[in-house]
Structure formats: structure tokens, C-alpha cells
Amino acid sequence: MAIDPDELQPRKPKIEITLGQDLSDMSEHELIARIEAFESEIARCRDAIKARQATKSAAAAFFKPG
């Protein structure tokens, strides 16, 4: 039976994030992981916004009245 190399890679656990969640029971390590997850999601959102803006600009340039 063949081994899939992707299965050998360590998996990053998904962090469940709820806005407004009580932070009092979280450790420093958990809070740092939470911040990193938020920052990663913010970067992903910013990339999506840039992609949409690029698409919008390209469409506006294409359909610009001549």
C-alpha cells in the first residue's frame, strides 16, 4: 500500500474563534495563537479585497466608453 506524503506532514489544528469569547480562561499561548489566527484571517481578507479591486479596475478599463 502506497503512503501519501501529505499524510506525513504535521497538521495544523484548526482554532475555533468566536468573536467576543471570554478570554479569562485562556493561557498566554492560546491568546498568542488566537492573535495569529486573526492576523492570518485579516491578511486573507485583504488579499481577497485586492483581487476584487483588480477585477473591478480591469472591468472598468475594458468597458470604458471610448
Rosetta blueprint (number, residue, H / E / L):
1 M L
2 A L
3 I L
4 D L
5 P H
6 D H
7 E H
8 L H
9 Q L
10 P L
11 R L
12 K L
13 P L
14 K L
15 I L
16 E L
17 I L
18 T L
19 L L
20 G L
21 Q L
22 D L
23 L L
24 S L
25 D L
26 M L
27 S L
28 E H
29 H H
30 E H
31 L H
32 I H
33 A H
34 R H
35 I H
36 E H
37 A H
38 F H
39 E H
40 S H
41 E H
42 I H
43 A H
44 R H
45 C H
46 R H
47 D H
48 A H
49 I H
50 K H
51 A H
52 R H
53 Q H
54 A H
55 T H
56 K H
57 S H
58 A H
59 A H
60 A H
61 A H
62 F H
63 F L
64 K L
65 P L
66 G L
